Amino acid sequence: MNLRKFLYLPTDEQKLVLLADVKRIVEGCADIASTEWKELKENQKSHDGQCPRCKDKGKIVDKINHVQGISKVTGKFYFGFGTINTVTTVDTIEVNHCHNCGHEWKKFKTKYISATDIMRVALNYLGDIYGNPDHNMKKYWKHEAIQVFDKCSAEAIHLLVKKHEPYMRNTTKKVVTMKMLRKHYDSIFDKN
């Protein structure tokens, strides 16, 4: 076994390879995030642009009409004296309104998915797949997500696991070790 590999002492050239691998992973995750965002916007357009009741597409307007409220009353009385506390929260929510049939429905909620979010999910999927391969054999979306790590070094993946460790599941932290990664991915120390 290579002494540099055992002590994890990369040369300057190996550090550059490591940084290039991390950059490739981040770019792959950014591509996935961009695709997810486009799909989410298409779903929003489909949901908000057509009445679910009459299927009309032309007479849809935005409204702020749906009111939700929460009220809480507490009190204490002793011998005719005491206090009453009330807390009331009212929130109005945006809705779509169809002029054709008068139906109203809640707007589609979007949440931006960043490359960092995708990376964390892919790292957790990596832990799922190698932690319980039989259970995750047919879960194709997990296998597609971890393709961002293809042709990257084990050290680059391990660096990302350590960087995002607070967001990793406990199983991922236990399973995705340097030893496991070097079994499935090339090491920067093995390249000439």
KAFEN-V956943 format. One record per residue. N is the residue number from 1. RES is the residue in three letters. PSI is psi in degrees with one decimal (NA if undefined). OMEGA is omega in radians with two decimals (999 if undefined). D_LAST is the distance of its C-alpha to the last C-alpha in Angstrom with 2 decimals. Layout:
N	RES	PSI	OMEGA	D_LAST
N	RES	PSI	OMEGA	D_LAST
This chain:
1	MET	140.4	-3.14	14.45
2	ASN	129.5	-3.12	12.14
3	LEU	-38.9	3.08	14.74
4	ARG	-39.0	3.13	13.12
5	LYS	-43.0	-3.13	12.91
6	PHE	-41.3	-3.12	16.48
7	LEU	-4.7	-3.08	17.85
8	TYR	64.3	3.09	16.05
9	LEU	82.8	-3.10	15.16
10	PRO	148.2	3.05	12.48
11	THR	173.0	3.11	11.62
12	ASP	-38.6	3.12	13.21
13	GLU	-41.0	3.12	10.24
14	GLN	-33.6	3.08	9.63
15	LYS	-38.1	3.10	13.42
16	LEU	-39.7	3.09	13.56
17	VAL	-41.2	3.13	11.48
18	LEU	-46.2	3.12	13.90
19	LEU	-38.1	3.11	16.84
20	ALA	-38.4	3.11	16.08
21	ASP	-42.6	3.11	16.02
22	VAL	-41.8	3.12	19.25
23	LYS	-41.3	3.13	20.76
24	ARG	-40.4	3.12	20.12
25	ILE	-44.9	-3.14	21.83
26	VAL	-41.7	3.11	24.67
27	GLU	-38.8	3.09	25.26
28	GLY	-41.0	3.10	25.42
29	CYS	-35.9	3.10	27.92
30	ALA	-37.3	3.09	29.86
31	ASP	-43.2	3.11	30.25
32	ILE	-43.0	-3.14	31.62
33	ALA	-40.2	3.12	33.90
34	SER	-43.3	3.11	35.23
35	THR	-44.0	3.12	36.05
36	GLU	-41.1	-3.14	37.74
37	TRP	-42.4	3.12	39.78
38	LYS	-42.9	3.12	40.98
39	GLU	-39.5	3.13	42.06
40	LEU	-41.9	3.11	43.84
41	LYS	-37.6	3.08	45.71
42	GLU	-41.4	3.10	46.76
43	ASN	-38.5	3.10	48.07
44	GLN	-44.7	3.14	49.93
45	LYS	-41.4	3.12	51.50
46	SER	-42.3	-3.11	52.60
47	HIS	-44.8	-3.06	54.02
48	ASP	-15.8	-3.03	55.81
49	GLY	-3.3	-3.11	56.98
50	GLN	133.5	3.11	59.10
51	CYS	127.4	3.14	61.89
52	PRO	-19.1	-3.12	61.17
53	ARG	-58.4	-3.05	64.91
54	CYS	-4.3	3.10	66.21
55	LYS	17.9	3.12	62.90
56	ASP	139.8	-3.12	64.10
57	LYS	-14.9	-2.97	61.42
58	GLY	-24.3	-2.99	63.61
59	LYS	46.5	-3.13	65.61
60	ILE	129.3	3.11	63.02
61	VAL	157.0	3.08	63.32
62	ASP	140.6	3.08	61.66
63	LYS	157.9	2.95	63.81
64	ILE	96.7	-2.92	63.68
65	ASN	-30.1	-3.07	66.08
66	HIS	119.0	-3.11	64.77
67	VAL	128.6	3.08	65.90
68	GLN	138.9	-3.14	64.58
69	GLY	150.7	3.07	66.17
70	ILE	131.1	-3.14	65.90
71	SER	136.0	-3.13	68.85
72	LYS	126.5	-3.14	69.17
73	VAL	128.2	3.07	72.47
74	THR	152.8	3.13	72.92
75	GLY	159.2	3.09	76.00
76	LYS	131.1	3.11	77.84
77	PHE	133.1	3.06	81.61
78	TYR	116.2	3.10	83.72
79	PHE	40.9	3.08	87.50
80	GLY	-4.7	3.13	87.52
81	PHE	147.5	3.11	85.08
82	GLY	-164.8	-3.10	81.37
83	THR	153.3	3.02	78.60
84	ILE	128.4	3.10	76.97
85	ASN	133.1	3.08	73.42
86	THR	140.9	3.06	72.11
87	VAL	122.6	-3.14	68.70
88	THR	130.2	3.10	68.41
89	THR	125.2	3.12	65.31
90	VAL	132.8	-3.12	65.66
91	ASP	135.7	3.05	62.80
92	THR	141.1	-3.06	63.07
93	ILE	142.7	3.11	60.40
94	GLU	139.9	3.09	59.72
95	VAL	162.2	2.98	60.90
96	ASN	143.6	-3.14	61.23
97	HIS	131.1	3.11	64.82
98	CYS	120.3	3.11	66.05
99	HIS	-22.3	-3.10	69.24
100	ASN	-49.9	-3.07	70.01
101	CYS	-7.2	3.11	70.47
102	GLY	4.8	-3.12	70.15
103	HIS	143.0	3.07	67.24
104	GLU	141.6	3.10	64.84
105	TRP	153.0	-3.09	61.37
106	LYS	147.2	3.10	58.67
107	LYS	154.2	3.09	56.00
108	PHE	131.1	3.14	52.47
109	LYS	133.0	3.10	50.30
110	THR	148.4	3.05	46.87
111	LYS	125.2	-3.12	44.12
112	TYR	133.6	3.11	41.13
113	ILE	118.0	-3.09	37.82
114	SER	169.4	3.08	34.97
115	ALA	-33.4	3.11	31.22
116	THR	-41.2	3.09	31.17
117	ASP	-44.4	3.13	33.69
118	ILE	-41.8	-3.13	31.65
119	MET	-43.4	-3.14	28.50
120	ARG	-40.7	3.11	30.60
121	VAL	-44.2	-3.13	32.11
122	ALA	-39.4	3.10	28.80
123	LEU	-40.5	3.08	27.47
124	ASN	-37.4	3.08	30.78
125	TYR	-37.6	3.10	30.55
126	LEU	-43.3	3.08	27.15
127	GLY	-39.2	3.11	28.99
128	ASP	-47.0	-3.06	31.86
129	ILE	-44.8	-3.11	29.89
130	TYR	-19.7	3.09	27.91
131	GLY	-36.1	-3.13	30.96
132	ASN	75.1	-3.03	33.42
133	PRO	-34.5	-3.13	31.85
134	ASP	-41.8	-3.12	35.16
135	HIS	-34.0	-3.05	37.11
136	ASN	11.9	-3.09	34.66
137	MET	-43.2	-3.04	33.94
138	LYS	3.0	-3.13	36.39
139	LYS	82.8	-3.00	35.80
140	TYR	-32.3	-3.10	34.00
141	TRP	-31.1	3.09	34.03
142	LYS	-40.6	3.12	31.80
143	HIS	-35.8	3.09	29.26
144	GLU	-40.1	-3.10	29.50
145	ALA	-39.1	-3.09	29.03
146	ILE	-1.6	3.06	25.81
147	GLN	-15.5	3.07	24.25
148	VAL	-17.5	-3.14	23.41
149	PHE	-3.2	-3.14	20.53
150	ASP	140.6	3.11	19.07
151	LYS	23.7	3.06	15.47
152	CYS	160.7	-3.09	15.15
153	SER	153.6	3.09	13.43
154	ALA	-36.0	-3.12	15.69
155	GLU	-36.0	3.11	15.72
156	ALA	-43.2	3.12	17.11
157	ILE	-42.9	3.14	19.77
158	HIS	-37.5	3.09	20.64
159	LEU	-41.6	3.11	21.06
160	LEU	-36.5	3.08	23.49
161	VAL	-44.7	3.14	25.32
162	LYS	-38.4	-3.13	25.93
163	LYS	-38.6	-3.08	27.05
164	HIS	22.0	-3.07	29.49
165	GLU	-39.4	3.12	30.49
166	PRO	-20.4	-3.10	34.22
167	TYR	1.1	-3.13	34.27
168	MET	147.1	3.03	32.56
169	ARG	157.9	3.13	34.72
170	ASN	-37.6	3.12	34.94
171	THR	-37.2	3.11	33.53
172	THR	-43.0	3.13	30.43
173	LYS	-35.9	-3.12	29.99
174	LYS	-37.1	-3.01	30.36
175	VAL	-43.8	-3.03	28.26
176	VAL	79.9	3.11	25.27
177	THR	168.6	3.12	23.56
178	MET	-39.1	-3.14	19.97
179	LYS	-45.3	3.14	20.37
180	MET	-42.9	-3.11	21.75
181	LEU	-38.5	-3.14	19.23
182	ARG	-19.6	3.05	16.26
183	LYS	-31.0	-3.03	18.33
184	HIS	-17.8	-3.10	18.63
185	TYR	153.3	3.10	15.64
186	ASP	154.6	3.09	11.86
187	SER	148.0	3.09	10.68
188	ILE	-21.3	-3.14	8.68
189	PHE	-17.3	3.13	7.80
190	ASP	-14.0	-3.13	6.48
191	LYS	141.3	-3.14	3.78
192	ASN	NA	999	0.00
